[in-house]
């Protein structure tokens, strides 16, 4: 029975992104939906790292899988680091991306451009046999725009501006985004870790 790398997310956009980021992985990629896994692991941690670890260990109860779980968040300096670990639930559990962006921009009303600095952070935890065996991190610095721009990506991408590229994350192609994003940076580290783990190094 061949070991699989289980992506512990129900977000189709994130599955698609990781499928590209993890090309060349020594394991077959699969997802919760593909494996028909209905169990929900609650993200009750107070940090991105805690939530990633909870998911990695929680879904690694099946010996068929090495589990890759992440938690990502947006930290806005003018808001004291909010929304942080609550990024996906910032406007309520059932809110849309548009609703979360609307709330974020309303809380930044009146804040000038030079004080709208922010960063995306991603923590990836690798789980096996109900425990965490690896941890990888990545982050990406940017500025929150005054209004959404671009139609690619998901989440807060349309309001996250990258000064060095002169574009928001939502204006980038998938290839461009993967090169500079927090998730791309963390995933490249995770890919190296998985390779060594599978090889027994």
CORHU-V517922 format. One record per residue. N is the residue number from 1. PHI is phi as a letter, one per 40 degrees, with the letter a starting at -180 (* if undefined). NEAR is the number of other ideal C-beta (glycine too) atoms within 8 Angstrom. Layout:
N:PHI:NEAR + N:PHI:NEAR
This chain:
1:*:3 + 2:c:5 + 3:c:9 + 4:b:11 + 5:b:15 + 6:c:14 + 7:c:12 + 8:c:14 + 9:a:11 + 10:b:5 + 11:c:7 + 12:d:7 + 13:c:8 + 14:c:11 + 15:c:12 + 16:c:8 + 17:c:12 + 18:c:14 + 19:c:9 + 20:c:9 + 21:c:12 + 22:b:13 + 23:d:6 + 24:g:4 + 25:c:10 + 26:c:6 + 27:b:11 + 28:c:6 + 29:c:11 + 30:a:10 + 31:b:10 + 32:d:11 + 33:c:9 + 34:c:6 + 35:c:9 + 36:f:5 + 37:c:8 + 38:c:4 + 39:c:6 + 40:b:4 + 41:b:9 + 42:c:5 + 43:c:9 + 44:c:5 + 45:c:12 + 46:c:4 + 47:b:7 + 48:c:14 + 49:c:12 + 50:c:10 + 51:c:14 + 52:c:15 + 53:c:13 + 54:d:14 + 55:c:17 + 56:c:16 + 57:c:12 + 58:c:11 + 59:c:17 + 60:c:14 + 61:c:5 + 62:b:6 + 63:c:4 + 64:c:6 + 65:b:13 + 66:c:15 + 67:b:14 + 68:b:17 + 69:b:16 + 70:b:15 + 71:b:14 + 72:b:12 + 73:a:12 + 74:b:14 + 75:b:11 + 76:b:14 + 77:c:9 + 78:c:9 + 79:b:9 + 80:g:5 + 81:g:7 + 82:c:10 + 83:c:12 + 84:f:10 + 85:c:13 + 86:c:9 + 87:d:13 + 88:c:6 + 89:b:8 + 90:d:11 + 91:b:8 + 92:h:6 + 93:c:4 + 94:b:3 + 95:c:10 + 96:c:5 + 97:d:8 + 98:c:6 + 99:c:10 + 100:c:16 + 101:c:12 + 102:d:9 + 103:c:11 + 104:d:15 + 105:c:12 + 106:c:7 + 107:c:8 + 108:b:12 + 109:d:6 + 110:g:3 + 111:c:7 + 112:c:5 + 113:d:6 + 114:c:4 + 115:b:8 + 116:b:13 + 117:c:10 + 118:a:13 + 119:a:11 + 120:c:17 + 121:b:13 + 122:b:16 + 123:b:15 + 124:b:15 + 125:b:16 + 126:b:18 + 127:b:18 + 128:a:9 + 129:f:5 + 130:g:6 + 131:b:8 + 132:c:10 + 133:b:7 + 134:a:10 + 135:a:11 + 136:b:12 + 137:b:11 + 138:a:15 + 139:a:10 + 140:a:11 + 141:c:6 + 142:a:13 + 143:b:10 + 144:c:12 + 145:c:12 + 146:c:4 + 147:a:6 + 148:c:9 + 149:b:10 + 150:h:13 + 151:b:4 + 152:c:11 + 153:g:11 + 154:a:7 + 155:g:10 + 156:c:13 + 157:d:13 + 158:c:14 + 159:b:14 + 160:b:16 + 161:c:11 + 162:b:13 + 163:d:7 + 164:c:4 + 165:b:8 + 166:g:5 + 167:a:9 + 168:c:15 + 169:d:17 + 170:c:13 + 171:c:8 + 172:c:15 + 173:c:6 + 174:d:9 + 175:c:6 + 176:c:9 + 177:c:15 + 178:c:13 + 179:c:7 + 180:b:10 + 181:c:13 + 182:d:13 + 183:c:15 + 184:c:13 + 185:c:12 + 186:c:15 + 187:c:15 + 188:c:10 + 189:c:12 + 190:c:14 + 191:c:12 + 192:c:8 + 193:c:11 + 194:c:16 + 195:d:10 + 196:c:8 + 197:c:13 + 198:c:10 + 199:c:7 + 200:g:4 + 201:c:4
